[in-house]
Amino acid sequence: MTRRRIGPWVAGAVLVVAAAFVFVLATGGDAGDGVRSALIGRPAPGIAGETIDGGTYDLLDDRGGFVVVNFFATWCVPCIREHPELVEFDERHRADGDAAVVSVVFDSRPKQVREFFERNGGGWPVVLDPDGRTALEYGVAGVPESYLVAPDGTVLVKIEGGVTAEDLDALLRRVQGA
């Protein structure tokens, strides 16, 4: 009789611990500016390769200015929603040269990406990542994901989910003032 009464209590206790664990995992990544990443405060992994227009890109060439590194896919609804925001941010900062955008293709065909940019705008480099190596080095779990890289090449912030031009501007002002 005692074992029958203990079983539900043990199951309930396990359920409470599991729920607490899930809650910590779900909310523990929030760092105010973005989410936790082992890359924060470290040199950004290299991004070098062919772009969708047949050119080449190297993140090292953008040293001296802030860079928003954006991982995206053409089939990703939040990526599609954030794209006009990235266009606005890029246009606002391109003339000043204080910040740039680079996109890294995540699981989309080059032809689809070219068509996407032709339809939706965006004049920044779009780097192909055919083997997923770059996404792996950045620890990308899903798209969209963005990273703010400092002028010295250090990763400052990781942002999961879509971005807005206004939020990127506020983040940039904050890190420039720090």
Buried (B, 14 or more C-beta within 10 A) or exposed (E): EEEEEEEEEEEEEEEEEEEEEEEEEEEEEEEEBBBEBEBBEEEBBEBEBBBBEEEEBBBEEBEEBBBBBBBBBBEBEBBBBBBBBBBBBBBBBBEEEBBBBBBBBBBBEBEBBBEBBEEEBBEBBBBBBEEEEBBEBBEBEEBBBBBBBBBEBBBBBBBBBBBBBEBBBEBBEEBEEE
